Amino acid sequence: MNRNQFFTWTALISKHILKLPIIAVLLLLIPVITFIINLLPPSASSSGVTVGLYFEEKNDELTKLMRERLLAESSGSFTFTEYDDEALMLRDAETEKLECAYVFDADFSDSLSSGRYKNSVEVYHSPSSMLVSAVNEIVFANIVRLSGYEVLDEYVRIDGIDDKTQTALRDYMYSAYEAYCTSGETFHLDIVTAGNISINDDADESPIVTFPLRGLLSILIFLSAMTGCTAWLKDNENGLFAPRPRSFHVLSRILYPLLPAVLFTVCCELALFISGSSYSPIAELTISLRYILLVTVFANICYLLKKSSPVISLIPVLLLGSLIFCPIFINIENFYPAFRIISRLFIPRYFL
């Protein structure tokens, strides 16, 4: 295959790919998705999960503390919202406007003081709620933290200790307990490897934030490459490559997914730049080249299925898995760390 043949065949394949209706539809989705995401208010386009709170009694001290702690809770992923109408909150939980909802009984404070706070909080959630167990951990951690002050009060009320000593001891114990609760660690290890790279480096942590626009565009790039893959398999089934030389056969296997991936990556990068969601030019170039290579290699692996129908059936599974396990709308890794490995199996993860 000489240079003229290469450019001629590349032009023919490009023209053939661009004539596919699905390519035109996917291209139109780029500005549409970018426009819609940019129109959304920050709260709507963020990945935060909203949790409802309702307190039957708001005036006692422990309930006030619980209310303040939960409303001030800033995990980066959950937002606690207080409701004055219990029925409205439960309706929002039922319609999935809320991930879940918590009703604190009127005797919550007394139950907490006595150490028997079981059944003093009711949890409501829809059957499809995925993160209720993670929210339960946050709420229960705050309940346990508040109950610790009651334990401290019992501890300092020891026979033989005068009131002045009790006050000083209580202040000291409260201060130590607060330091223990807010330190974020029981003990700390900082292991330094060669080159002074610490395993505690924040760069190695899973980001709490998600990438709705970037994630959706990464899926469009992936779909464009898979469209090229299925188009090649269909053309091969129809005998389109039979009269062509072996060199054209090999070249077409690469160009069918590669050309739409390059086209879509350029368009998506332009959309990210216009929307202000792009990284630095060097970072974008590196990510784009890596992603184009990955989707092209993956598409070529799919050729092993021989027929277009299995690949077409596989695409919805890959699409759904990417939406669930990749940090597009929600970063599930922060709630279920075991899914971190699974998310690495989906190609769109590497464009984020």
C-alpha positions in Angstrom: 0.0 0.0 0.0 1.6 3.3 -1.1 0.9 6.8 0.1 -1.7 7.6 -2.5 -3.6 4.5 -1.8 -3.6 5.3 1.9 -5.0 8.8 1.5 -7.5 7.6 -1.1 -8.8 4.8 1.1 -8.9 7.0 4.2 -11.0 9.6 2.3 -13.4 6.8 1.1 -13.8 5.4 4.6 -14.3 8.9 6.1 -17.0 9.7 3.5 -18.7 6.4 4.2 -18.6 6.9 8.0 -19.9 10.4 7.8 -22.9 9.3 5.8 -24.1 7.0 8.6 -27.3 8.6 10.1 -26.3 7.6 13.7 -23.1 9.7 13.4 -25.1 12.8 12.5 -27.5 12.2 15.4 -24.7 11.7 17.9 -22.9 14.9 16.6 -26.1 16.9 17.1 -26.3 15.6 20.7 -23.0 17.4 21.6 -24.3 21.0 21.4 -27.7 19.9 22.8 -26.2 18.3 25.9 -23.7 21.1 26.4 -26.5 23.7 26.1 -28.8 21.8 28.5 -26.1 21.2 31.2 -25.0 24.9 31.1 -28.7 26.0 31.5 -29.1 23.9 34.7 -28.5 25.8 38.0 -25.5 24.6 39.9 -27.6 22.7 42.4 -29.3 20.8 39.6 -26.2 19.9 37.7 -24.2 18.9 40.8 -24.0 15.4 42.1 -25.2 16.1 45.5 -27.8 13.8 47.1 -30.6 15.5 49.1 -31.8 14.0 52.3 -34.9 15.2 54.2 -35.2 15.8 58.0 -38.2 16.3 60.1 -38.1 16.9 63.9 -41.3 16.4 65.8 -39.8 18.4 68.8 -37.3 21.2 68.1 -36.9 22.9 71.4 -34.9 20.5 73.6 -31.1 20.9 73.6 -30.0 17.5 72.2 -32.5 17.7 69.3 -31.2 21.2 68.6 -27.6 19.9 68.5 -28.6 17.0 66.3 -30.4 19.4 63.9 -27.5 21.8 63.7 -25.0 19.0 63.1 -26.9 17.4 60.3 -27.8 20.7 58.6 -24.1 21.7 58.8 -23.0 18.3 57.5 -20.8 18.9 54.5 -19.7 15.6 53.1 -19.5 17.0 49.6 -22.0 14.5 48.4 -25.0 14.8 50.7 -27.2 17.8 51.5 -29.6 17.7 54.5 -32.8 19.7 54.2 -35.2 20.3 57.0 -39.0 20.1 56.4 -41.7 21.7 58.4 -44.4 19.4 56.9 -43.8 15.7 57.4 -46.4 14.7 54.8 -44.6 16.8 52.1 -41.2 15.3 53.0 -42.6 11.8 52.8 -44.2 12.6 49.4 -40.8 13.9 48.1 -39.1 10.7 49.3 -41.7 8.6 47.6 -41.3 10.5 44.3 -37.5 10.3 44.7 -36.9 14.0 45.0 -35.2 12.9 48.2 -32.7 10.0 48.4 -34.3 9.3 51.8 -36.0 11.0 54.7 -35.6 10.9 58.5 -38.3 11.6 61.1 -37.0 12.2 64.6 -39.6 11.4 67.2 -40.7 13.8 69.9 -39.0 11.7 72.6 -35.7 11.5 70.6 -33.9 13.7 73.2 -35.1 11.5 76.2 -34.2 8.4 74.3 -30.7 9.7 73.6 -30.2 10.7 77.2 -31.2 7.3 78.5 -29.0 5.5 75.9 -32.0 3.7 74.4 -32.4 5.6 71.2 -33.4 2.6 69.2 -36.6 3.2 67.2 -36.5 6.9 68.0 -35.7 7.8 64.3 -37.7 6.6 61.3 -36.2 6.2 57.9 -38.2 6.5 54.7 -36.9 5.8 51.2 -38.0 4.5 47.9 -37.1 0.9 46.9 -34.8 2.2 44.2 -32.7 4.2 46.7 -29.1 3.1 46.4 -27.4 5.3 49.0 -29.6 5.1 52.0 -27.1 2.9 53.8 -24.4 5.5 53.3 -26.7 8.2 54.7 -27.6 6.0 57.6 -23.9 5.9 58.5 -23.7 9.7 58.6 -26.9 10.1 60.7 -26.0 7.3 63.1 -22.5 8.6 63.5 -23.9 12.0 64.7 -26.3 10.2 67.1 -23.5 8.2 68.6 -21.4 11.4 68.8 -24.1 13.2 70.7 -24.7 10.2 73.0 -21.0 10.4 74.0 -21.7 13.7 75.8 -24.3 11.9 78.0 -21.7 9.2 78.8 -19.2 11.9 79.8 -21.8 13.6 82.1 -22.4 10.3 83.8 -18.6 9.7 84.1 -17.9 13.1 85.8 -20.8 12.7 88.2 -18.9 10.5 90.6 -19.3 10.5 94.3 -16.7 12.4 96.2 -16.0 15.0 93.4 -17.0 18.5 94.3 -19.0 20.7 92.0 -15.9 22.9 91.1 -13.9 19.8 90.1 -16.8 18.4 88.2 -17.1 21.5 86.1 -13.3 21.6 85.3 -13.3 17.9 84.6 -16.4 18.2 82.4 -14.8 21.1 80.4 -11.6 19.1 79.9 -13.5 15.9 78.9 -15.7 17.8 76.5 -12.7 19.4 74.9 -10.8 16.1 74.6 -13.9 14.4 73.2 -14.5 17.1 70.6 -10.8 16.9 69.6 -11.2 13.2 69.2 -14.3 13.5 67.1 -13.0 16.2 64.8 -9.5 15.0 64.2 -10.6 12.5 61.5 -8.2 9.9 62.7 -7.5 7.6 65.6 -3.9 7.2 64.6 -2.0 8.4 61.5 0.5 6.7 59.2 2.4 8.6 56.6 4.5 6.1 54.6 7.0 7.8 52.2 8.3 5.8 49.3 11.2 6.5 47.0 11.0 10.0 45.6 9.1 11.4 48.6 5.7 10.3 47.3 3.3 9.9 50.2 0.5 7.3 49.9 -1.6 9.9 51.8 -1.4 12.3 48.9 -4.8 13.8 48.1 -4.2 13.2 44.4 -4.7 9.5 44.9 -8.2 9.9 46.4 -11.3 9.5 44.5 -12.9 12.8 43.7 -16.2 13.6 45.4 -17.2 15.9 42.5 -18.6 14.4 39.4 -18.5 15.4 35.7 -22.0 15.4 34.1 -21.0 17.3 31.0 -17.6 15.7 30.5 -19.0 12.3 31.4 -21.8 12.5 28.8 -19.5 13.7 26.1 -17.1 10.9 26.9 -19.9 8.5 26.3 -20.7 10.1 22.9 -17.1 9.6 21.9 -17.2 6.0 23.0 -20.5 5.5 21.1 -19.0 7.0 18.0 -16.2 4.5 18.0 -18.6 1.6 18.7 -20.7 2.8 15.8 -17.7 2.6 13.6 -17.0 -0.9 14.9 -20.6 -2.1 14.1 -20.5 -0.5 10.7 -17.3 -2.4 9.9 -18.8 -5.7 11.0 -22.0 -5.0 8.9 -19.9 -4.1 5.8 -17.8 -7.2 6.4 -21.0 -9.4 6.6 -22.2 -7.8 3.4 -19.0 -8.7 1.6 -17.9 -5.1 1.0 -14.3 -5.9 1.7 -14.1 -9.2 -0.3 -12.7 -7.6 -3.5 -10.3 -5.4 -1.5 -6.7 -6.3 -0.8 -5.6 -7.5 2.6 -3.9 -4.1 3.4 -7.3 -2.3 2.9 -8.9 -4.9 5.2 -6.4 -4.1 8.0 -6.5 -0.4 7.5 -10.3 -0.3 7.6 -10.5 -2.2 10.9 -8.5 0.7 12.5 -10.0 3.6 10.7 -13.7 2.7 11.1 -13.6 3.4 14.9 -10.7 5.8 14.8 -12.0 8.4 12.5 -15.3 9.0 14.3 -13.5 9.0 17.6 -11.1 11.7 16.5 -14.0 13.8 15.0 -16.1 13.5 18.2 -13.2 14.2 20.5 -12.4 17.4 18.6 -16.0 18.5 18.8 -16.3 17.5 22.5 -13.1 19.4 23.4 -14.5 22.5 21.7 -17.8 22.1 23.6 -15.8 21.7 26.9 -13.8 24.8 26.1 -16.8 26.9 25.3 -18.6 25.8 28.5 -15.5 26.5 30.6 -15.2 22.9 31.7 -11.9 22.1 30.0 -8.6 21.4 31.7 -5.3 22.9 30.7 -4.4 22.5 27.0 -1.6 19.9 27.7 -3.9 17.9 30.0 -6.7 17.9 27.4 -4.3 16.8 24.7 -3.0 14.0 26.8 -6.4 12.8 27.9 -7.8 13.1 24.3 -5.0 11.1 22.7 -5.2 8.4 25.4 -9.0 8.2 25.1 -8.9 7.9 21.3 -6.4 5.1 21.6 -8.4 3.3 24.2 -11.8 3.4 22.4 -10.0 2.4 19.1 -8.4 -0.6 20.8 -11.6 -1.6 22.5 -13.5 -1.4 19.2 -10.9 -3.7 17.6 -11.3 -6.1 20.5 -15.0 -6.2 19.8 -14.2 -7.4 16.2 -13.5 -10.7 17.9 -17.3 -11.2 18.2 -17.4 -11.5 14.4 -21.0 -10.4 14.0 -22.5 -6.9 14.4 -25.6 -8.2 16.4 -23.6 -9.2 19.5 -21.8 -5.8 19.6 -25.0 -3.9 19.2 -26.5 -5.9 22.1 -23.3 -5.2 24.2 -23.5 -1.4 23.7 -26.5 -0.7 26.0 -24.9 -2.8 28.8 -21.6 -0.8 28.5 -23.6 2.5 28.4 -25.6 1.6 31.5 -22.5 0.4 33.3 -20.7 3.6 32.5 -23.5 5.8 33.8 -23.6 3.8 37.0 -20.0 3.1 37.9 -18.2 6.1 36.3 -18.4 9.5 38.2 -20.8 11.1 35.7 -23.8 11.9 37.8 -22.7 10.4 41.1 -19.4 9.0 42.3 -20.4 5.7 43.6 -16.8 4.9 44.6 -17.1 7.3 47.6 -19.9 5.2 49.1 -18.8 1.7 47.9 -15.0 1.7 47.5 -15.2 -1.9 46.1 -16.7 -0.4 42.9 -13.5 1.5 42.2 -12.1 -1.5 40.4 -15.3 -2.0 38.5 -15.3 1.6 37.3 -11.9 1.1 35.7 -13.3 -1.5 33.4 -15.5 1.1 31.6 -13.7 3.1 28.9 -15.5 6.5 29.5 -13.9 6.6 32.9 -10.6 7.6 31.3 -11.8 10.8 29.7 -12.9 12.3 33.1 
